[in-house]
Amino acid sequence: MQVTISMLQSGDELISSQGKVYRVIALLGSGGQGEVYEVESEGKHYALKWYHEHMATLRQREIIEKLVENGSPDIRFLWPMDRINGKRTFGYIMALRPNRYKSIVDLMKRKAEPSFWALCTAGYELADCFQKLHSLGYSYCDISFGNAFLDPERGEVLICDNDNVVVTGLSKSGVEGTLGFMAPEIVMGKTGPKAETDLYSLAILLFYMFMLHHPLEGAREADIKCFDAVAKQEIYGRTPLFIWDPQDKSNRPIAGYQENAIIYWNLYPKFIKDLFITAFTEGLHNPNRRIVENQWKRAFIRLRNSILQCPSCGVENFYRESDQIGAGNICWCCNKNINKPPSIQIGSTFVVLGKETELLAHHLYDNFDMQTVIAKVSQHPKDPTKWGLNNVTDKEWIWIKPDGTKSAVLPDKNAPLLKGSRIDFGGVEGQF
């Protein structure tokens, strides 16, 4: 048996460009570019990426230096924060990823089972992260499975492997991307990575997360006997075809072989499927028609707003707003009817009200403030059949009954969830 010897050993001490001393604790993992270690400095623990000698190029060193100098666009990026030089190679320091974060590979292998609520949150956060990156003029260059992590409970995300991020148009990354995530124009050698190709890769990653399948792998992939580099170039670059292309059905997923693509596609409302259709039809070859981050953010907020639990089996479903008139939804799991749930309409925003629903500043002001909580659904302490909307702000609301009579809802008090009643939140009104 061959024993692999790490480049660094536990107890080794390294001095950074900022003059800090880092002590190596343990090897965390290795890959094509180098090895990642847990290190400690002044009582705090970090991760150190240490490059293999053949990967420690001058261009890579310059990229790291620039990233350290410019600083992170957001705390959700495990960004290079300090640099360490060795005799024949170098490395950089970044924050240590907490164990609660799981990779998208874990999601695909069902080793992580996020709720739909957490998945919608993660989709929103990923789009928000890359929007912040692109707004600073950067290109990520390699959005793929291995670079995004999510907390299956909370939906929070972390972006790692940021050492290939470059300023769009001014410098060249050390990578072109990961085959299967690369835009067709990169696969065919027509261009290099940039913000527009990042948008394509992001759409691929999001499709994988929500459908557990690749958007271009349907009947044509199933017919290939050897899925080698030539075959992949054909599927991903030369003649890509979306499995749910509304005009060309020749690449539909095969039942019994590509089941995830069929099962999950049918779970989601039309508006989210329409975005994916645009991303992988018009946006397949036209970078100007790719779905931008704000479109994804609004879609995943809307998708999360529509989640309701089946009263029979308890699983999450997505309420179709178009079904407000009619019998209701049918649970995808137990096939039983789900009656129309309590809901609130605030302007154009529709929110299903469940026992754990929170109204956020974004719901009222359309400002992407997903942190400020305005209201929480609450249960009457003496009558569990009665529900209300608890005012968690320091401002007074006005509750307007269906007959037009009004009453004040003070901070920490509740407005009953009465159909036809309204709440004036202060310049913004919602109707139950």
C-alpha positions as CSV (number, residue, x, y, z in Angstrom):
1,M,0.0,0.0,0.0
2,Q,1.3,3.4,-1.0
3,V,1.5,6.0,1.8
4,T,1.0,9.6,0.8
5,I,3.1,12.1,2.7
6,S,1.6,15.5,3.4
7,M,3.6,18.6,2.4
8,L,3.2,20.0,5.9
9,Q,3.3,18.2,9.2
10,S,1.4,18.8,12.4
11,G,3.3,21.3,14.6
12,D,5.0,23.1,11.7
13,E,5.0,26.8,12.2
14,L,4.6,29.3,9.3
15,I,5.0,33.1,9.2
16,S,2.5,35.0,7.0
17,S,3.0,38.1,4.9
18,Q,1.2,40.0,7.8
19,G,3.7,38.7,10.3
20,K,1.4,36.2,12.0
21,V,2.6,32.8,13.1
22,Y,0.3,29.9,12.1
23,R,0.8,26.4,13.6
24,V,-0.3,23.4,11.5
25,I,-2.9,21.3,13.4
26,A,-4.0,18.6,10.9
27,L,-4.6,17.9,7.2
28,L,-8.2,18.4,6.2
29,G,-8.1,17.3,2.6
30,S,-6.3,17.4,-0.7
31,G,-7.1,18.0,-4.4
32,G,-5.6,18.8,-7.7
33,Q,-4.4,22.3,-6.7
34,G,-3.0,21.5,-3.3
35,E,-3.8,20.5,0.3
36,V,-5.9,22.2,3.0
37,Y,-4.9,22.2,6.6
38,E,-6.4,23.3,9.9
39,V,-4.0,25.9,11.4
40,E,-4.0,28.0,14.6
41,S,-2.8,31.5,15.4
42,E,-3.3,33.4,18.6
43,G,-5.9,31.0,19.8
44,K,-8.0,31.1,16.7
45,H,-8.4,28.3,14.1
46,Y,-8.3,28.8,10.4
47,A,-7.9,26.9,7.1
48,L,-4.7,27.0,5.1
49,K,-4.6,26.1,1.4
50,W,-1.1,25.0,0.4
51,Y,-0.4,24.7,-3.3
52,H,1.4,21.8,-5.0
53,E,4.6,23.1,-6.5
54,H,3.5,22.8,-10.1
55,M,0.4,24.9,-9.2
56,A,2.2,27.6,-7.4
57,T,2.5,29.8,-10.5
58,L,3.3,33.5,-10.6
59,R,-0.2,34.2,-11.9
60,Q,-1.8,32.3,-9.0
61,R,0.4,34.2,-6.6
62,E,-0.7,37.5,-8.1
63,I,-4.3,36.5,-7.9
64,I,-4.0,35.7,-4.2
65,E,-2.2,38.9,-3.4
66,K,-4.9,40.9,-5.1
67,L,-7.7,39.1,-3.3
68,V,-6.1,39.5,0.1
69,E,-5.5,43.2,-0.6
70,N,-9.1,43.9,-1.8
71,G,-10.8,41.9,1.0
72,S,-13.9,39.8,0.9
73,P,-17.2,40.9,-0.8
74,D,-19.2,39.1,1.9
75,I,-18.7,37.0,5.0
76,R,-20.2,34.0,3.2
77,F,-17.1,33.8,1.1
78,L,-14.2,31.8,2.6
79,W,-12.0,34.5,1.2
80,P,-8.1,34.6,1.2
81,M,-7.2,36.8,4.2
82,D,-3.5,36.3,4.6
83,R,-0.7,34.8,2.5
84,I,2.2,32.5,3.4
85,N,5.3,32.0,1.3
86,G,7.3,28.7,1.3
87,K,10.6,27.9,-0.4
88,R,9.1,26.5,-3.5
89,T,5.4,27.1,-3.1
90,F,2.9,29.2,-1.1
91,G,-0.5,29.2,0.4
92,Y,-3.2,31.4,1.8
93,I,-5.3,31.6,5.0
94,M,-9.1,31.6,5.0
95,A,-11.9,31.0,7.6
96,L,-12.5,27.4,8.7
97,R,-15.7,25.9,7.4
98,P,-18.0,24.8,10.3
99,N,-19.1,21.1,10.2
100,R,-22.8,22.0,9.9
101,Y,-22.2,23.0,6.3
102,K,-22.7,20.2,3.8
103,S,-21.6,20.1,0.1
104,I,-24.0,19.9,-2.8
105,V,-22.5,16.5,-3.5
106,D,-23.9,15.4,-0.1
107,L,-27.2,16.7,-1.2
108,M,-27.0,14.7,-4.5
109,K,-26.1,11.6,-2.6
110,R,-28.9,12.2,-0.1
111,K,-26.4,12.4,2.8
112,A,-27.9,15.9,3.5
113,E,-31.7,16.3,3.5
114,P,-32.6,20.0,3.6
115,S,-36.2,21.0,3.8
116,F,-37.8,22.9,0.9
117,W,-37.7,26.0,3.1
118,A,-33.9,25.6,3.6
119,L,-33.4,24.8,-0.1
120,C,-35.2,28.0,-1.1
121,T,-33.2,30.0,1.4
122,A,-30.0,28.5,0.0
123,G,-31.0,29.3,-3.5
124,Y,-31.6,32.9,-2.5
125,E,-28.3,33.2,-0.6
126,L,-26.3,31.7,-3.5
127,A,-27.8,34.2,-5.9
128,D,-27.2,37.0,-3.4
129,C,-23.5,36.0,-2.9
130,F,-22.7,36.0,-6.6
131,Q,-24.5,39.2,-7.1
132,K,-22.3,40.9,-4.6
133,L,-19.2,39.3,-6.2
134,H,-20.2,40.5,-9.7
135,S,-21.2,44.0,-8.5
136,L,-17.5,44.5,-7.5
137,G,-16.4,43.5,-11.0
138,Y,-15.2,40.0,-10.2
139,S,-15.8,36.7,-12.0
140,Y,-15.9,33.5,-9.9
141,C,-14.9,31.3,-13.0
142,D,-15.7,27.9,-11.5
143,I,-19.1,27.7,-9.9
144,S,-19.7,23.9,-9.4
145,F,-20.5,21.2,-6.9
146,G,-17.3,21.5,-4.9
147,N,-17.4,25.2,-4.2
148,A,-20.8,25.7,-2.5
149,F,-21.8,24.5,0.9
150,L,-25.1,24.8,2.7
151,D,-26.5,24.3,6.2
152,P,-29.4,21.8,5.7
153,E,-31.2,23.2,8.7
154,R,-31.0,26.9,8.1
155,G,-30.3,27.2,4.4
156,E,-27.2,29.4,5.0
157,V,-24.4,29.0,2.5
158,L,-20.7,29.4,2.2
159,I,-18.6,29.8,-0.9
160,C,-15.1,28.3,-0.9
161,D,-12.2,27.9,-3.4
162,N,-12.2,31.7,-4.0
163,D,-8.5,31.6,-5.2
164,N,-9.5,31.6,-8.9
165,V,-11.7,34.7,-8.6
166,V,-10.5,37.5,-11.0
167,V,-11.4,41.0,-12.0
168,T,-13.6,40.5,-15.1
169,G,-11.7,41.4,-18.3
170,L,-8.5,42.6,-16.6
171,S,-6.9,39.3,-15.6
172,K,-7.1,35.6,-16.5
173,S,-8.1,32.9,-14.0
174,G,-6.1,29.8,-13.4
175,V,-9.2,27.7,-14.4
176,E,-11.9,27.7,-17.1
177,G,-14.5,25.9,-15.0
178,T,-15.8,22.4,-14.4
179,L,-17.2,20.5,-17.4
180,G,-20.9,20.1,-16.9
181,F,-21.1,23.6,-15.4
182,M,-19.2,25.5,-18.0
183,A,-21.2,27.6,-20.5
184,P,-21.3,26.2,-24.0
185,E,-19.1,29.0,-25.3
186,I,-16.3,28.1,-22.9
187,V,-16.6,24.4,-23.7
188,M,-16.2,25.2,-27.4
189,G,-13.2,27.5,-26.7
190,K,-14.9,30.7,-27.9
191,T,-14.4,32.6,-24.7
192,G,-13.0,32.4,-21.2
193,P,-14.9,32.7,-17.9
194,K,-16.6,36.0,-17.1
195,A,-19.7,37.2,-15.2
196,E,-22.1,36.1,-18.0
197,T,-20.6,32.5,-17.9
198,D,-20.9,32.6,-14.1
199,L,-24.7,33.1,-14.6
200,Y,-24.9,30.0,-16.7
201,S,-22.9,28.0,-14.1
202,L,-25.1,29.3,-11.3
203,A,-28.3,28.2,-13.2
204,I,-26.8,24.7,-13.5
205,L,-26.0,24.5,-9.8
206,L,-29.5,25.7,-8.8
207,F,-31.1,23.2,-11.2
208,Y,-29.0,20.4,-9.6
209,M,-30.0,21.6,-6.1
210,F,-33.7,21.7,-6.8
211,M,-34.1,18.8,-9.3
212,L,-31.1,16.5,-8.3
213,H,-30.3,16.2,-11.9
214,H,-28.3,17.9,-14.7
215,P,-30.5,20.1,-17.0
216,L,-29.0,18.7,-20.2
217,E,-28.8,15.0,-19.4
218,G,-31.9,13.3,-20.9
219,A,-32.5,10.8,-23.6
220,R,-29.4,11.8,-25.6
221,E,-27.2,11.1,-22.6
222,A,-28.9,7.8,-21.9
223,D,-28.1,6.7,-25.5
224,I,-24.4,7.3,-25.0
225,K,-22.5,4.1,-24.3
226,C,-19.3,5.8,-23.1
227,F,-19.7,9.2,-21.6
228,D,-16.2,10.3,-22.3
229,A,-14.7,13.8,-23.0
230,V,-15.9,13.7,-26.6
231,A,-19.5,12.8,-25.6
232,K,-19.5,15.5,-22.8
233,Q,-18.3,18.1,-25.3
234,E,-21.3,17.2,-27.5
235,I,-23.9,17.3,-24.7
236,Y,-22.5,20.3,-22.8
237,G,-21.0,22.4,-25.7
238,R,-21.7,21.6,-29.3
239,T,-25.4,20.6,-29.3
240,P,-26.8,21.2,-25.8
241,L,-30.5,20.7,-25.4
242,F,-32.6,21.3,-22.2
243,I,-34.4,18.2,-21.0
244,W,-37.6,20.2,-20.6
245,D,-37.3,22.4,-23.8
246,P,-40.9,23.2,-24.7
247,Q,-40.2,23.2,-28.5
248,D,-37.9,20.1,-28.7
249,K,-39.0,17.0,-26.7
250,S,-36.2,14.7,-28.1
251,N,-34.1,15.0,-25.0
252,R,-36.7,14.3,-22.3
253,P,-35.5,12.4,-19.2
254,I,-36.0,8.6,-19.4
255,A,-38.5,7.1,-16.8
256,G,-36.9,4.6,-14.6
257,Y,-33.4,5.9,-15.4
258,Q,-33.5,9.7,-14.9
259,E,-36.3,9.7,-12.3
260,N,-35.2,12.7,-10.2
261,A,-35.6,15.0,-13.2
262,I,-39.2,13.9,-13.7
263,I,-40.3,13.7,-10.0
264,Y,-38.9,17.0,-8.9
265,W,-39.8,19.0,-12.0
266,N,-43.5,18.2,-11.3
267,L,-43.3,19.4,-7.7
268,Y,-42.6,23.0,-8.4
269,P,-44.9,25.9,-9.5
270,K,-44.9,27.1,-13.0
271,F,-43.0,30.4,-12.3
272,I,-39.9,28.7,-11.1
273,K,-39.9,26.2,-14.0
274,D,-40.3,29.1,-16.4
275,L,-37.1,30.6,-15.2
276,F,-35.2,27.4,-15.7
277,I,-36.7,27.1,-19.2
278,T,-35.5,30.6,-20.1
279,A,-32.1,29.9,-18.6
280,F,-31.6,26.7,-20.7
281,T,-33.3,27.7,-23.9
282,E,-32.8,31.4,-24.7
283,G,-29.9,31.6,-22.2
284,L,-28.2,28.5,-23.5
285,H,-26.4,30.3,-26.3
286,N,-27.3,34.0,-25.7
287,P,-25.5,35.4,-22.6
288,N,-27.7,38.4,-22.6
289,R,-30.8,36.2,-22.0
290,R,-29.4,34.4,-18.9
291,I,-31.2,34.7,-15.6
292,V,-29.6,37.4,-13.5
293,E,-29.2,37.1,-9.7
294,N,-32.2,39.4,-8.8
295,Q,-34.5,37.2,-10.8
296,W,-33.4,34.1,-8.9
297,K,-33.6,36.0,-5.6
298,R,-37.2,37.1,-6.2
299,A,-38.2,33.6,-7.5
300,F,-36.8,31.8,-4.4
301,I,-38.4,34.3,-2.0
302,R,-41.7,33.7,-3.8
303,L,-41.2,29.9,-3.7
304,R,-40.4,30.0,0.0
305,N,-43.5,32.2,0.5
306,S,-45.7,29.5,-1.0
307,I,-44.6,26.6,1.2
308,L,-47.3,24.9,3.2
309,Q,-47.5,21.6,5.2
310,C,-49.9,18.8,4.2
311,P,-52.3,18.4,7.2
312,S,-52.5,14.7,6.5
313,C,-48.8,13.6,6.3
314,G,-46.9,16.8,7.3
315,V,-44.7,17.1,4.2
316,E,-43.9,20.4,2.6
317,N,-45.8,21.3,-0.6
318,F,-45.8,24.4,-2.8
319,Y,-49.1,26.2,-2.9
320,R,-50.1,27.3,-6.4
321,E,-51.4,30.8,-6.2
322,S,-53.4,30.1,-9.4
323,D,-55.4,27.5,-7.4
324,Q,-56.8,30.0,-4.9
325,I,-60.1,29.6,-6.6
326,G,-61.0,25.9,-6.4
327,A,-60.6,22.9,-4.2
328,G,-57.0,23.5,-3.4
329,N,-53.8,21.5,-3.9
330,I,-53.1,17.8,-3.9
331,C,-50.2,16.6,-1.7
332,W,-47.4,15.1,-3.8
333,C,-46.7,12.6,-1.1
334,C,-50.0,11.2,0.2
335,N,-52.3,12.4,-2.7
336,K,-54.8,14.0,-0.2
337,N,-56.4,17.3,-0.7
338,I,-54.8,20.4,1.0
339,N,-57.4,23.1,1.7
340,K,-56.6,26.7,0.9
341,P,-54.3,27.9,3.7
342,P,-54.4,31.2,5.6
343,S,-52.5,33.8,3.6
344,I,-51.8,37.5,3.4
345,Q,-51.5,39.6,0.3
346,I,-49.2,42.6,0.6
347,G,-49.1,44.5,-2.7
348,S,-48.0,41.9,-5.3
349,T,-46.5,39.7,-2.6
350,F,-48.5,36.6,-1.6
351,V,-47.4,34.7,1.6
352,V,-48.8,31.5,2.9
353,L,-49.2,31.7,6.7
354,G,-48.1,28.6,8.6
355,K,-47.4,28.1,12.3
356,E,-43.7,29.2,11.8
357,T,-44.1,31.9,9.2
358,E,-42.4,35.2,9.6
359,L,-43.1,38.4,7.7
360,L,-39.8,40.2,6.9
361,A,-39.1,43.7,5.8
362,H,-38.7,42.5,2.3
363,H,-42.4,41.4,2.2
364,L,-43.5,44.9,3.1
365,Y,-41.0,47.1,1.3
366,D,-39.6,44.9,-1.5
367,N,-36.0,45.8,-0.4
368,F,-34.4,42.4,-0.1
369,D,-34.0,42.9,3.7
370,M,-34.4,39.2,4.7
371,Q,-33.1,39.8,8.2
372,T,-35.5,42.3,9.8
373,V,-38.6,40.4,11.2
374,I,-41.8,42.4,11.2
375,A,-44.3,39.8,12.3
376,K,-44.7,36.2,13.4
377,V,-47.6,33.9,13.2
378,S,-48.7,33.0,16.7
379,Q,-51.2,30.6,18.4
380,H,-53.7,31.8,21.0
381,P,-52.5,30.6,24.4
382,K,-56.0,29.5,25.5
383,D,-57.6,28.5,22.2
384,P,-55.2,26.5,19.9
385,T,-57.7,26.8,17.0
386,K,-57.2,30.6,16.9
387,W,-54.1,32.1,15.2
388,G,-52.9,35.6,14.9
389,L,-50.1,37.8,13.6
390,N,-47.8,39.0,16.3
391,N,-46.3,42.5,16.1
392,V,-42.6,42.2,16.8
393,T,-41.8,45.8,15.9
394,D,-41.8,48.8,18.1
395,K,-44.5,50.5,16.0
396,E,-48.3,50.4,16.3
397,W,-50.4,48.7,13.6
398,I,-54.0,49.2,12.7
399,W,-56.2,46.1,12.3
400,I,-59.2,46.7,10.0
401,K,-62.0,44.2,10.3
402,P,-64.1,43.2,7.2
403,D,-66.9,45.6,8.4
404,G,-64.4,48.5,8.4
405,T,-64.0,49.0,12.1
406,K,-60.5,49.5,13.3
407,S,-58.4,48.7,16.4
408,A,-54.8,49.2,17.3
409,V,-52.2,46.4,17.4
410,L,-49.5,47.4,19.8
411,P,-46.0,46.0,19.9
412,D,-46.0,42.3,21.1
413,K,-49.8,42.1,20.5
414,N,-51.7,40.0,17.9
415,A,-54.0,40.7,15.0
416,P,-56.4,37.8,14.5
417,L,-56.1,35.9,11.2
418,L,-59.6,36.8,10.1
419,K,-60.4,36.3,6.4
420,G,-61.2,39.6,4.7
421,S,-59.5,41.7,7.4
422,R,-56.6,44.0,6.8
423,I,-53.5,45.3,8.6
424,D,-52.1,48.8,8.1
425,F,-48.4,48.3,9.0
426,G,-47.8,52.0,8.6
427,G,-48.0,53.1,4.9
428,V,-48.1,49.4,3.8
429,E,-51.3,47.3,3.9
430,G,-51.8,43.6,3.9
431,Q,-55.1,41.6,3.5
432,F,-55.8,38.2,4.9
